[in-house]
């Protein structure tokens, strides 16, 4: 798996988990403040798309994942 693939998998998992924890109708509901984490992930995805730099990708590269194409 390359870094860009891992970033998308991690971001998708973070979004789904935070929606499950922050949506009042969810059986896993904890607090609506979890939706702020969803917004944070979305803002980071937007930022990385505009600047072509992603902190998560940098971290994953340092952990040994190979760079994406």
PDB file of N, CA, C, O and CB in Angstrom:
ATOM      1  N   UNK A   1       0.856  -1.173   0.000  1.00  0.00           N
ATOM      2  CA  UNK A   1       0.000   0.000   0.000  1.00  0.00           C
ATOM      3  C   UNK A   1       0.903   1.238   0.000  1.00  0.00           C
ATOM      4  O   UNK A   1       1.894   1.301   0.727  1.00  0.00           O
ATOM      5  CB  UNK A   1      -0.974  -0.003   1.235  1.00  0.00           C
ATOM      6  N   UNK A   2       0.545   2.204  -0.817  1.00  0.00           N
ATOM      7  CA  UNK A   2       1.316   3.444  -0.872  1.00  0.00           C
ATOM      8  C   UNK A   2       0.756   4.456   0.125  1.00  0.00           C
ATOM      9  O   UNK A   2      -0.322   4.263   0.687  1.00  0.00           O
ATOM     10  CB  UNK A   2       1.304   4.032  -2.301  1.00  0.00           C
ATOM     11  N   UNK A   3       1.513   5.544   0.335  1.00  0.00           N
ATOM     12  CA  UNK A   3       1.088   6.538   1.321  1.00  0.00           C
ATOM     13  C   UNK A   3      -0.235   7.187   0.940  1.00  0.00           C
ATOM     14  O   UNK A   3      -1.082   7.410   1.805  1.00  0.00           O
ATOM     15  CB  UNK A   3       2.156   7.607   1.481  1.00  0.00           C
ATOM     16  N   UNK A   4      -0.429   7.496  -0.344  1.00  0.00           N
ATOM     17  CA  UNK A   4      -1.687   8.168  -0.715  1.00  0.00           C
ATOM     18  C   UNK A   4      -2.878   7.245  -0.525  1.00  0.00           C
ATOM     19  O   UNK A   4      -3.967   7.714  -0.196  1.00  0.00           O
ATOM     20  CB  UNK A   4      -1.632   8.653  -2.171  1.00  0.00           C
ATOM     21  N   UNK A   5      -2.700   5.943  -0.725  1.00  0.00           N
ATOM     22  CA  UNK A   5      -3.789   4.998  -0.476  1.00  0.00           C
ATOM     23  C   UNK A   5      -4.077   4.903   1.022  1.00  0.00           C
ATOM     24  O   UNK A   5      -5.237   4.878   1.435  1.00  0.00           O
ATOM     25  CB  UNK A   5      -3.440   3.603  -1.045  1.00  0.00           C
ATOM     26  N   UNK A   6      -3.027   4.852   1.828  1.00  0.00           N
ATOM     27  CA  UNK A   6      -3.198   4.752   3.279  1.00  0.00           C
ATOM     28  C   UNK A   6      -3.871   6.007   3.832  1.00  0.00           C
ATOM     29  O   UNK A   6      -4.713   5.908   4.726  1.00  0.00           O
ATOM     30  CB  UNK A   6      -1.837   4.531   3.970  1.00  0.00           C
ATOM     31  N   UNK A   7      -3.518   7.178   3.319  1.00  0.00           N
ATOM     32  CA  UNK A   7      -4.144   8.423   3.777  1.00  0.00           C
ATOM     33  C   UNK A   7      -5.641   8.369   3.530  1.00  0.00           C
ATOM     34  O   UNK A   7      -6.419   8.748   4.406  1.00  0.00           O
ATOM     35  CB  UNK A   7      -3.525   9.649   3.064  1.00  0.00           C
ATOM     36  N   UNK A   8      -6.061   7.912   2.373  1.00  0.00           N
ATOM     37  CA  UNK A   8      -7.489   7.852   2.058  1.00  0.00           C
ATOM     38  C   UNK A   8      -8.215   6.822   2.916  1.00  0.00           C
ATOM     39  O   UNK A   8      -9.351   7.049   3.332  1.00  0.00           O
ATOM     40  CB  UNK A   8      -7.688   7.527   0.583  1.00  0.00           C
ATOM     41  N   UNK A   9      -7.571   5.701   3.180  1.00  0.00           N
ATOM     42  CA  UNK A   9      -8.175   4.678   4.047  1.00  0.00           C
ATOM     43  C   UNK A   9      -8.316   5.218   5.475  1.00  0.00           C
ATOM     44  O   UNK A   9      -9.364   5.051   6.099  1.00  0.00           O
ATOM     45  CB  UNK A   9      -7.317   3.375   4.042  1.00  0.00           C
ATOM     46  N   UNK A  10      -7.277   5.856   5.985  1.00  0.00           N
ATOM     47  CA  UNK A  10      -7.306   6.404   7.342  1.00  0.00           C
ATOM     48  C   UNK A  10      -8.351   7.506   7.444  1.00  0.00           C
ATOM     49  O   UNK A  10      -9.135   7.527   8.393  1.00  0.00           O
ATOM     50  CB  UNK A  10      -5.920   6.945   7.743  1.00  0.00           C
ATOM     51  N   UNK A  11      -8.372   8.429   6.470  1.00  0.00           N
ATOM     52  CA  UNK A  11      -9.346   9.527   6.494  1.00  0.00           C
ATOM     53  C   UNK A  11     -10.777   8.984   6.439  1.00  0.00           C
ATOM     54  O   UNK A  11     -11.645   9.446   7.179  1.00  0.00           O
ATOM     55  CB  UNK A  11      -9.097  10.496   5.312  1.00  0.00           C
ATOM     56  N   UNK A  12     -11.020   8.017   5.575  1.00  0.00           N
ATOM     57  CA  UNK A  12     -12.352   7.422   5.490  1.00  0.00           C
ATOM     58  C   UNK A  12     -12.763   6.752   6.786  1.00  0.00           C
ATOM     59  O   UNK A  12     -13.906   6.881   7.225  1.00  0.00           O
ATOM     60  CB  UNK A  12     -12.404   6.420   4.363  1.00  0.00           C
ATOM     61  N   UNK A  13     -11.829   6.034   7.400  1.00  0.00           N
ATOM     62  CA  UNK A  13     -12.126   5.371   8.678  1.00  0.00           C
ATOM     63  C   UNK A  13     -12.403   6.402   9.777  1.00  0.00           C
ATOM     64  O   UNK A  13     -13.340   6.242  10.558  1.00  0.00           O
ATOM     65  CB  UNK A  13     -10.953   4.453   9.094  1.00  0.00           C
ATOM     66  N   UNK A  14     -11.583   7.463   9.834  1.00  0.00           N
ATOM     67  CA  UNK A  14     -11.800   8.520  10.831  1.00  0.00           C
ATOM     68  C   UNK A  14     -13.174   9.161  10.654  1.00  0.00           C
ATOM     69  O   UNK A  14     -13.875   9.406  11.636  1.00  0.00           O
ATOM     70  CB  UNK A  14     -10.699   9.594  10.728  1.00  0.00           C
ATOM     71  N   UNK A  15     -13.558   9.430   9.426  1.00  0.00           N
ATOM     72  CA  UNK A  15     -14.846  10.069   9.166  1.00  0.00           C
ATOM     73  C   UNK A  15     -15.995   9.150   9.588  1.00  0.00           C
ATOM     74  O   UNK A  15     -16.922   9.591  10.267  1.00  0.00           O
ATOM     75  CB  UNK A  15     -14.973  10.436   7.673  1.00  0.00           C
ATOM     76  N   UNK A  16     -15.939   7.895   9.195  1.00  0.00           N
ATOM     77  CA  UNK A  16     -17.014   6.965   9.552  1.00  0.00           C
ATOM     78  C   UNK A  16     -17.117   6.757  11.061  1.00  0.00           C
ATOM     79  O   UNK A  16     -18.217   6.708  11.611  1.00  0.00           O
ATOM     80  CB  UNK A  16     -16.794   5.626   8.865  1.00  0.00           C
ATOM     81  N   UNK A  17     -15.977   6.635  11.724  1.00  0.00           N
ATOM     82  CA  UNK A  17     -15.979   6.439  13.173  1.00  0.00           C
ATOM     83  C   UNK A  17     -16.530   7.666  13.888  1.00  0.00           C
ATOM     84  O   UNK A  17     -17.350   7.548  14.798  1.00  0.00           O
ATOM     85  CB  UNK A  17     -14.564   6.127  13.674  1.00  0.00           C
ATOM     86  N   UNK A  18     -16.068   8.863  13.465  1.00  0.00           N
ATOM     87  CA  UNK A  18     -16.537  10.072  14.143  1.00  0.00           C
ATOM     88  C   UNK A  18     -18.015  10.343  13.857  1.00  0.00           C
ATOM     89  O   UNK A  18     -18.709  10.900  14.707  1.00  0.00           O
ATOM     90  CB  UNK A  18     -15.695  11.274  13.715  1.00  0.00           C
ATOM     91  N   UNK A  19     -18.505   9.963  12.683  1.00  0.00           N
ATOM     92  CA  UNK A  19     -19.943  10.085  12.414  1.00  0.00           C
ATOM     93  C   UNK A  19     -20.746   9.127  13.294  1.00  0.00           C
ATOM     94  O   UNK A  19     -21.803   9.489  13.811  1.00  0.00           O
ATOM     95  CB  UNK A  19     -20.239   9.809  10.925  1.00  0.00           C
ATOM     96  N   UNK A  20     -20.241   7.909  13.460  1.00  0.00           N
ATOM     97  CA  UNK A  20     -20.937   6.943  14.309  1.00  0.00           C
ATOM     98  C   UNK A  20     -20.978   7.411  15.762  1.00  0.00           C
ATOM     99  O   UNK A  20     -21.962   7.180  16.465  1.00  0.00           O
ATOM    100  CB  UNK A  20     -20.260   5.572  14.219  1.00  0.00           C
ATOM    101  N   UNK A  21     -19.906   8.070  16.210  1.00  0.00           N
ATOM    102  CA  UNK A  21     -19.846   8.536  17.597  1.00  0.00           C
ATOM    103  C   UNK A  21     -20.555   9.867  17.817  1.00  0.00           C
ATOM    104  O   UNK A  21     -20.880  10.214  18.953  1.00  0.00           O
ATOM    105  CB  UNK A  21     -18.413   8.661  18.028  1.00  0.00           C
ATOM    106  N   UNK A  22     -20.803  10.629  16.722  1.00  0.00           N
ATOM    107  CA  UNK A  22     -21.363  11.961  16.876  1.00  0.00           C
ATOM    108  C   UNK A  22     -22.778  12.162  16.403  1.00  0.00           C
ATOM    109  O   UNK A  22     -23.363  13.213  16.666  1.00  0.00           O
ATOM    110  CB  UNK A  22     -20.531  12.889  16.185  1.00  0.00           C
ATOM    111  N   UNK A  23     -23.358  11.188  15.709  1.00  0.00           N
ATOM    112  CA  UNK A  23     -24.722  11.317  15.212  1.00  0.00           C
ATOM    113  C   UNK A  23     -25.692  10.760  16.252  1.00  0.00           C
ATOM    114  O   UNK A  23     -25.589   9.595  16.638  1.00  0.00           O
ATOM    115  CB  UNK A  23     -24.888  10.584  13.851  1.00  0.00           C
ATOM    116  N   UNK A  24     -26.641  11.595  16.710  1.00  0.00           N
ATOM    117  CA  UNK A  24     -27.545  11.150  17.787  1.00  0.00           C
ATOM    118  C   UNK A  24     -28.330   9.869  17.486  1.00  0.00           C
ATOM    119  O   UNK A  24     -28.669   9.149  18.425  1.00  0.00           O
ATOM    120  CB  UNK A  24     -28.517  12.240  18.091  1.00  0.00           C
ATOM    121  N   UNK A  25     -28.628   9.558  16.252  1.00  0.00           N
ATOM    122  CA  UNK A  25     -29.374   8.348  15.935  1.00  0.00           C
ATOM    123  C   UNK A  25     -28.541   7.081  15.929  1.00  0.00           C
ATOM    124  O   UNK A  25     -29.084   5.984  15.800  1.00  0.00           O
ATOM    125  CB  UNK A  25     -30.019   8.501  14.618  1.00  0.00           C
ATOM    126  N   UNK A  26     -27.233   7.215  16.067  1.00  0.00           N
ATOM    127  CA  UNK A  26     -26.336   6.064  16.009  1.00  0.00           C
ATOM    128  C   UNK A  26     -26.358   5.277  17.313  1.00  0.00           C
ATOM    129  O   UNK A  26     -26.446   5.868  18.389  1.00  0.00           O
ATOM    130  CB  UNK A  26     -24.913   6.515  15.698  1.00  0.00           C
ATOM    131  N   UNK A  27     -26.280   3.949  17.228  1.00  0.00           N
ATOM    132  CA  UNK A  27     -26.206   3.154  18.463  1.00  0.00           C
ATOM    133  C   UNK A  27     -24.882   3.355  19.214  1.00  0.00           C
ATOM    134  O   UNK A  27     -24.776   2.988  20.384  1.00  0.00           O
ATOM    135  CB  UNK A  27     -26.387   1.674  18.137  1.00  0.00           C
ATOM    136  N   UNK A  28     -23.888   3.926  18.558  1.00  0.00           N
ATOM    137  CA  UNK A  28     -22.592   4.178  19.184  1.00  0.00           C
ATOM    138  C   UNK A  28     -22.442   5.627  19.652  1.00  0.00           C
ATOM    139  O   UNK A  28     -21.348   6.046  20.032  1.00  0.00           O
ATOM    140  CB  UNK A  28     -21.477   3.837  18.214  1.00  0.00           C
ATOM    141  N   UNK A  29     -23.524   6.382  19.627  1.00  0.00           N
ATOM    142  CA  UNK A  29     -23.482   7.820  19.939  1.00  0.00           C
ATOM    143  C   UNK A  29     -22.842   8.085  21.301  1.00  0.00           C
ATOM    144  O   UNK A  29     -23.174   7.448  22.301  1.00  0.00           O
ATOM    145  CB  UNK A  29     -24.898   8.410  19.909  1.00  0.00           C
ATOM    146  N   UNK A  30     -21.909   9.048  21.308  1.00  0.00           N
ATOM    147  CA  UNK A  30     -21.257   9.478  22.541  1.00  0.00           C
ATOM    148  C   UNK A  30     -21.539  10.956  22.789  1.00  0.00           C
ATOM    149  O   UNK A  30     -22.038  11.339  23.847  1.00  0.00           O
ATOM    150  CB  UNK A  30     -19.735   9.220  22.476  1.00  0.00           C
ATOM    151  N   UNK A  31     -21.210  11.782  21.791  1.00  0.00           N
ATOM    152  CA  UNK A  31     -21.380  13.223  21.929  1.00  0.00           C
ATOM    153  C   UNK A  31     -21.412  13.863  20.541  1.00  0.00           C
ATOM    154  O   UNK A  31     -20.716  13.402  19.637  1.00  0.00           O
ATOM    155  CB  UNK A  31     -20.241  13.836  22.794  1.00  0.00           C
ATOM    156  N   UNK A  32     -22.203  14.913  20.361  1.00  0.00           N
ATOM    157  CA  UNK A  32     -22.205  15.586  19.054  1.00  0.00           C
ATOM    158  C   UNK A  32     -20.879  16.284  18.758  1.00  0.00           C
ATOM    159  O   UNK A  32     -20.636  16.669  17.614  1.00  0.00           O
ATOM    160  CB  UNK A  32     -23.338  16.602  18.993  1.00  0.00           C
ATOM    161  N   UNK A  33     -20.029  16.452  19.750  1.00  0.00           N
ATOM    162  CA  UNK A  33     -18.723  17.065  19.531  1.00  0.00           C
ATOM    163  C   UNK A  33     -17.820  16.223  18.635  1.00  0.00           C
ATOM    164  O   UNK A  33     -16.838  16.736  18.097  1.00  0.00           O
ATOM    165  CB  UNK A  33     -18.042  17.301  20.854  1.00  0.00           C
ATOM    166  N   UNK A  34     -18.137  14.934  18.465  1.00  0.00           N
ATOM    167  CA  UNK A  34     -17.364  14.096  17.551  1.00  0.00           C
ATOM    168  C   UNK A  34     -17.497  14.590  16.111  1.00  0.00           C
ATOM    169  O   UNK A  34     -16.634  14.313  15.278  1.00  0.00           O
ATOM    170  CB  UNK A  34     -17.819  12.633  17.653  1.00  0.00           C
ATOM    171  N   UNK A  35     -18.567  15.316  15.818  1.00  0.00           N
ATOM    172  CA  UNK A  35     -18.740  15.857  14.468  1.00  0.00           C
ATOM    173  C   UNK A  35     -17.695  16.926  14.165  1.00  0.00           C
ATOM    174  O   UNK A  35     -17.399  17.176  12.997  1.00  0.00           O
ATOM    175  CB  UNK A  35     -20.149  16.441  14.304  1.00  0.00           C
ATOM    176  N   UNK A  36     -17.131  17.558  15.188  1.00  0.00           N
ATOM    177  CA  UNK A  36     -16.037  18.503  14.983  1.00  0.00           C
ATOM    178  C   UNK A  36     -14.816  17.778  14.427  1.00  0.00           C
ATOM    179  O   UNK A  36     -14.077  18.338  13.617  1.00  0.00           O
ATOM    180  CB  UNK A  36     -15.685  19.224  16.301  1.00  0.00           C
ATOM    181  N   UNK A  37     -14.600  16.542  14.858  1.00  0.00           N
ATOM    182  CA  UNK A  37     -13.484  15.744  14.316  1.00  0.00           C
ATOM    183  C   UNK A  37     -13.724  15.434  12.842  1.00  0.00           C
ATOM    184  O   UNK A  37     -12.786  15.447  12.045  1.00  0.00           O
ATOM    185  CB  UNK A  37     -13.307  14.424  15.117  1.00  0.00           C
ATOM    186  N   UNK A  38     -14.977  15.155  12.477  1.00  0.00           N
ATOM    187  CA  UNK A  38     -15.322  14.934  11.074  1.00  0.00           C
ATOM    188  C   UNK A  38     -14.969  16.171  10.252  1.00  0.00           C
ATOM    189  O   UNK A  38     -14.388  16.059   9.173  1.00  0.00           O
ATOM    190  CB  UNK A  38     -16.826  14.592  10.924  1.00  0.00           C
ATOM    191  N   UNK A  39     -15.321  17.349  10.764  1.00  0.00           N
ATOM    192  CA  UNK A  39     -15.000  18.597  10.073  1.00  0.00           C
ATOM    193  C   UNK A  39     -13.486  18.792   9.975  1.00  0.00           C
ATOM    194  O   UNK A  39     -12.988  19.246   8.945  1.00  0.00           O
ATOM    195  CB  UNK A  39     -15.643  19.793  10.797  1.00  0.00           C
ATOM    196  N   UNK A  40     -12.763  18.458  11.022  1.00  0.00           N
ATOM    197  CA  UNK A  40     -11.307  18.576  11.024  1.00  0.00           C
ATOM    198  C   UNK A  40     -10.683  17.719   9.922  1.00  0.00           C
ATOM    199  O   UNK A  40      -9.795  18.182   9.206  1.00  0.00           O
ATOM    200  CB  UNK A  40     -10.742  18.170  12.390  1.00  0.00           C
ATOM    201  N   UNK A  41     -11.136  16.492   9.784  1.00  0.00           N
ATOM    202  CA  UNK A  41     -10.619  15.606   8.740  1.00  0.00           C
ATOM    203  C   UNK A  41     -10.946  16.182   7.359  1.00  0.00           C
ATOM    204  O   UNK A  41     -10.101  16.184   6.464  1.00  0.00           O
ATOM    205  CB  UNK A  41     -11.211  14.176   8.888  1.00  0.00           C
ATOM    206  N   UNK A  42     -12.172  16.668   7.197  1.00  0.00           N
ATOM    207  CA  UNK A  42     -12.560  17.263   5.922  1.00  0.00           C
ATOM    208  C   UNK A  42     -11.724  18.478   5.564  1.00  0.00           C
ATOM    209  O   UNK A  42     -11.323  18.641   4.412  1.00  0.00           O
ATOM    210  CB  UNK A  42     -14.012  17.646   5.955  1.00  0.00           C
ATOM    211  N   UNK A  43     -11.458  19.335   6.551  1.00  0.00           N
ATOM    212  CA  UNK A  43     -10.621  20.520   6.322  1.00  0.00           C
ATOM    213  C   UNK A  43      -9.203  20.101   5.928  1.00  0.00           C
ATOM    214  O   UNK A  43      -8.600  20.708   5.044  1.00  0.00           O
ATOM    215  CB  UNK A  43     -10.583  21.415   7.587  1.00  0.00           C
ATOM    216  N   UNK A  44      -8.672  19.066   6.580  1.00  0.00           N
ATOM    217  CA  UNK A  44      -7.336  18.592   6.229  1.00  0.00           C
ATOM    218  C   UNK A  44      -7.296  18.014   4.821  1.00  0.00           C
ATOM    219  O   UNK A  44      -6.315  18.211   4.104  1.00  0.00           O
ATOM    220  CB  UNK A  44      -6.870  17.547   7.230  1.00  0.00           C
ATOM    221  N   UNK A  45      -8.352  17.299   4.412  1.00  0.00           N
ATOM    222  CA  UNK A  45      -8.399  16.781   3.044  1.00  0.00           C
ATOM    223  C   UNK A  45      -8.447  17.920   2.033  1.00  0.00           C
ATOM    224  O   UNK A  45      -7.776  17.866   1.003  1.00  0.00           O
ATOM    225  CB  UNK A  45      -9.612  15.859   2.859  1.00  0.00           C
ATOM    226  N   UNK A  46      -9.235  18.948   2.322  1.00  0.00           N
ATOM    227  CA  UNK A  46      -9.315  20.114   1.454  1.00  0.00           C
ATOM    228  C   UNK A  46      -7.956  20.818   1.373  1.00  0.00           C
ATOM    229  O   UNK A  46      -7.490  21.153   0.284  1.00  0.00           O
ATOM    230  CB  UNK A  46     -10.396  21.087   1.962  1.00  0.00           C
ATOM    231  N   UNK A  47      -7.338  21.035   2.511  1.00  0.00           N
ATOM    232  CA  UNK A  47      -6.017  21.681   2.548  1.00  0.00           C
ATOM    233  C   UNK A  47      -4.990  20.893   1.752  1.00  0.00           C
ATOM    234  O   UNK A  47      -4.218  21.476   0.991  1.00  0.00           O
ATOM    235  CB  UNK A  47      -5.540  21.839   3.992  1.00  0.00           C
ATOM    236  N   UNK A  48      -4.969  19.570   1.916  1.00  0.00           N
ATOM    237  CA  UNK A  48      -3.969  18.769   1.204  1.00  0.00           C
ATOM    238  C   UNK A  48      -4.228  18.758  -0.299  1.00  0.00           C
ATOM    239  O   UNK A  48      -3.290  18.666  -1.091  1.00  0.00           O
ATOM    240  CB  UNK A  48      -3.957  17.337   1.739  1.00  0.00           C
ATOM    241  N   UNK A  49      -5.478  18.849  -0.689  1.00  0.00           N
ATOM    242  CA  UNK A  49      -5.785  18.922  -2.114  1.00  0.00           C
ATOM    243  C   UNK A  49      -5.353  20.234  -2.736  1.00  0.00           C
ATOM    244  O   UNK A  49      -4.952  20.268  -3.899  1.00  0.00           O
ATOM    245  CB  UNK A  49      -7.255  18.724  -2.333  1.00  0.00           C
ATOM    246  N   UNK A  50      -5.432  21.322  -1.967  1.00  0.00           N
ATOM    247  CA  UNK A  50      -5.059  22.639  -2.488  1.00  0.00           C
ATOM    248  C   UNK A  50      -3.554  22.893  -2.441  1.00  0.00           C
ATOM    249  O   UNK A  50      -3.003  23.529  -3.339  1.00  0.00           O
ATOM    250  CB  UNK A  50      -5.774  23.717  -1.711  1.00  0.00           C
ATOM    251  N   UNK A  51      -2.890  22.398  -1.398  1.00  0.00           N
ATOM    252  CA  UNK A  51      -1.461  22.678  -1.233  1.00  0.00           C
ATOM    253  C   UNK A  51      -0.563  21.547  -1.707  1.00  0.00           C
ATOM    254  O   UNK A  51       0.648  21.731  -1.829  1.00  0.00           O
ATOM    255  CB  UNK A  51      -1.166  22.969   0.206  1.00  0.00           C
ATOM    256  N   UNK A  52      -1.138  20.382  -1.976  1.00  0.00           N
ATOM    257  CA  UNK A  52      -0.380  19.189  -2.381  1.00  0.00           C
ATOM    258  C   UNK A  52       0.598  18.734  -1.292  1.00  0.00           C
ATOM    259  O   UNK A  52       1.634  18.142  -1.593  1.00  0.00           O
ATOM    260  CB  UNK A  52       0.386  19.468  -3.679  1.00  0.00           C
ATOM    261  N   UNK A  53       0.263  19.015  -0.018  1.00  0.00           N
ATOM    262  CA  UNK A  53       1.045  18.554   1.124  1.00  0.00           C
ATOM    263  C   UNK A  53       0.102  18.027   2.188  1.00  0.00           C
ATOM    264  O   UNK A  53      -0.910  18.653   2.501  1.00  0.00           O
ATOM    265  CB  UNK A  53       1.934  19.689   1.690  1.00  0.00           C
ATOM    266  N   UNK A  54       0.441  16.869   2.744  1.00  0.00           N
ATOM    267  CA  UNK A  54      -0.403  16.241   3.749  1.00  0.00           C
ATOM    268  C   UNK A  54       0.482  15.732   4.882  1.00  0.00           C
ATOM    269  O   UNK A  54       1.404  14.947   4.658  1.00  0.00           O
ATOM    270  CB  UNK A  54      -1.244  15.084   3.134  1.00  0.00           C
ATOM    271  N   UNK A  55       0.194  16.188   6.102  1.00  0.00           N
ATOM    272  CA  UNK A  55       0.984  15.774   7.257  1.00  0.00           C
ATOM    273  C   UNK A  55       0.917  14.260   7.463  1.00  0.00           C
ATOM    274  O   UNK A  55       1.929  13.632   7.770  1.00  0.00           O
ATOM    275  CB  UNK A  55       0.500  16.498   8.515  1.00  0.00           C
ATOM    276  N   UNK A  56      -0.267  13.675   7.295  1.00  0.00           N
ATOM    277  CA  UNK A  56      -0.409  12.228   7.477  1.00  0.00           C
ATOM    278  C   UNK A  56       0.475  11.465   6.491  1.00  0.00           C
ATOM    279  O   UNK A  56       1.075  10.451   6.849  1.00  0.00           O
ATOM    280  CB  UNK A  56      -1.880  11.806   7.305  1.00  0.00           C
ATOM    281  N   UNK A  57       0.556  11.943   5.271  1.00  0.00           N
ATOM    282  CA  UNK A  57       1.399  11.285   4.270  1.00  0.00           C
ATOM    283  C   UNK A  57       2.873  11.371   4.663  1.00  0.00           C
ATOM    284  O   UNK A  57       3.623  10.411   4.481  1.00  0.00           O
ATOM    285  CB  UNK A  57       1.182  11.916   2.882  1.00  0.00           C
ATOM    286  N   UNK A  58       3.284  12.507   5.196  1.00  0.00           N
ATOM    287  CA  UNK A  58       4.662  12.673   5.665  1.00  0.00           C
ATOM    288  C   UNK A  58       4.954  11.701   6.805  1.00  0.00           C
ATOM    289  O   UNK A  58       6.012  11.073   6.838  1.00  0.00           O
ATOM    290  CB  UNK A  58       4.911  14.129   6.123  1.00  0.00           C
ATOM    291  N   UNK A  59       4.018  11.584   7.732  1.00  0.00           N
ATOM    292  CA  UNK A  59       4.190  10.659   8.864  1.00  0.00           C
ATOM    293  C   UNK A  59       4.284   9.215   8.366  1.00  0.00           C
ATOM    294  O   UNK A  59       5.138   8.451   8.816  1.00  0.00           O
ATOM    295  CB  UNK A  59       3.016  10.802   9.869  1.00  0.00           C
ATOM    296  N   UNK A  60       3.412   8.853   7.449  1.00  0.00           N
ATOM    297  CA  UNK A  60       3.418   7.481   6.932  1.00  0.00           C
ATOM    298  C   UNK A  60       4.709   7.166   6.177  1.00  0.00           C
ATOM    299  O   UNK A  60       5.210   6.043   6.246  1.00  0.00           O
ATOM    300  CB  UNK A  60       2.215   7.258   6.016  1.00  0.00           C
ATOM    301  N   UNK A  61       5.250   8.153   5.455  1.00  0.00           N
ATOM    302  CA  UNK A  61       6.523   7.955   4.765  1.00  0.00           C
ATOM    303  C   UNK A  61       7.639   7.701   5.767  1.00  0.00           C
ATOM    304  O   UNK A  61       8.490   6.840   5.541  1.00  0.00           O
ATOM    305  CB  UNK A  61       6.860   9.173   3.891  1.00  0.00           C
ATOM    306  N   UNK A  62       7.645   8.446   6.878  1.00  0.00           N
ATOM    307  CA  UNK A  62       8.668   8.257   7.906  1.00  0.00           C
ATOM    308  C   UNK A  62       8.522   6.903   8.603  1.00  0.00           C
ATOM    309  O   UNK A  62       9.492   6.367   9.139  1.00  0.00           O
ATOM    310  CB  UNK A  62       8.593   9.384   8.938  1.00  0.00           C
ATOM    311  N   UNK A  63       7.294   6.349   8.590  1.00  0.00           N
ATOM    312  CA  UNK A  63       7.065   5.030   9.177  1.00  0.00           C
ATOM    313  C   UNK A  63       7.436   3.897   8.222  1.00  0.00           C
ATOM    314  O   UNK A  63       7.400   2.726   8.599  1.00  0.00           O
ATOM    315  CB  UNK A  63       5.612   4.894   9.591  1.00  0.00           C
ATOM    316  N   UNK A  64       7.796   4.251   6.973  1.00  0.00           N
ATOM    317  CA  UNK A  64       8.300   3.247   6.056  1.00  0.00           C
ATOM    318  C   UNK A  64       7.403   2.897   4.890  1.00  0.00           C
ATOM    319  O   UNK A  64       7.789   2.068   4.065  1.00  0.00           O
ATOM    320  CB  UNK A  64       8.577   2.045   6.793  1.00  0.00           C
ATOM    321  N   UNK A  65       6.223   3.488   4.781  1.00  0.00           N
ATOM    322  CA  UNK A  65       5.391   3.212   3.619  1.00  0.00           C
ATOM    323  C   UNK A  65       6.008   3.883   2.391  1.00  0.00           C
ATOM    324  O   UNK A  65       6.599   4.958   2.497  1.00  0.00           O
ATOM    325  CB  UNK A  65       3.934   3.706   3.850  1.00  0.00           C
ATOM    326  N   UNK A  66       5.869   3.258   1.248  1.00  0.00           N
ATOM    327  CA  UNK A  66       6.471   3.834   0.046  1.00  0.00           C
ATOM    328  C   UNK A  66       5.576   4.955  -0.490  1.00  0.00           C
ATOM    329  O   UNK A  66       4.350   4.882  -0.403  1.00  0.00           O
ATOM    330  CB  UNK A  66       6.691   2.740  -1.040  1.00  0.00           C
ATOM    331  N   UNK A  67       6.202   5.979  -1.039  1.00  0.00           N
ATOM    332  CA  UNK A  67       5.439   7.110  -1.578  1.00  0.00           C
ATOM    333  C   UNK A  67       4.513   6.675  -2.703  1.00  0.00           C
ATOM    334  O   UNK A  67       4.801   5.727  -3.433  1.00  0.00           O
ATOM    335  CB  UNK A  67       6.384   8.196  -2.078  1.00  0.00           C
ATOM    336  N   UNK A  68       3.394   7.386  -2.832  1.00  0.00           N
ATOM    337  CA  UNK A  68       2.450   7.104  -3.898  1.00  0.00           C
ATOM    338  C   UNK A  68       2.925   7.649  -5.232  1.00  0.00           C
ATOM    339  O   UNK A  68       3.849   8.460  -5.295  1.00  0.00           O
ATOM    340  CB  UNK A  68       1.100   7.678  -3.560  1.00  0.00           C
ATOM    341  N   UNK A  69       2.288   7.199  -6.282  1.00  0.00           N
ATOM    342  CA  UNK A  69       2.682   7.633  -7.631  1.00  0.00           C
ATOM    343  C   UNK A  69       2.126   8.984  -7.964  1.00  0.00           C
ATOM    344  O   UNK A  69       2.361   9.497  -9.058  1.00  0.00           O
ATOM    345  CB  UNK A  69       2.229   6.635  -8.668  1.00  0.00           C
TER     346      UNK A  69
END
